[in-house]
Amino acid sequence: MSAWLIYALLSAITAALVGIFGKLGLQHLDANTATAIRAIIMALFLFLVVFLQGKLHLFSEVMSNHKALLWITLSGVAGALSWLFYFLAIEHGKVSQVVSIDKLSVVFAVVLAVILLGEKLSWLASLGVVMITAGALLVALG
């Protein structure tokens, strides 16, 4: 099995836990405050990972690359907005419905990759995008 596939499956499994743990943790709490606390915990955890890998010296490389820093900053803002909306959605809705609609991010990412990055889609991949869309809607509305 390819490394990317293993990491992608681990990403999917841990992302599923975000919704479950988040819903359990949000009971009678403000979603935005909970999201802020989650972000702090994530930052501390990721800093620990970089420290344990002995890569703290690479921070200056990222900080000095202004173009990369801009894109990383925009990615961080987009991620923070995603978390805010996600936690608000699971606060007010069913996790099974929210995560289904959230997975439309796959469809949006594929479309944006084609438009902005010039990636090509095969007919099979295009069919997959259509099926992901249909599946997400069927789960969310079913």
Secondary structure by P-SEA (a helix, b strand, c coil): ccaaaaaaaaaaaaaaaaaaaaaaaaccccaaaaaaaaaaaaaaaaaaaaaaaccccaaaaaaaaaaaaaaaaaaaaaaaaaaaaaaaaaacccaaaaaaaaaaaaaaaaaaaaacccccccaaaaaaaaaaaaaaaaaaac
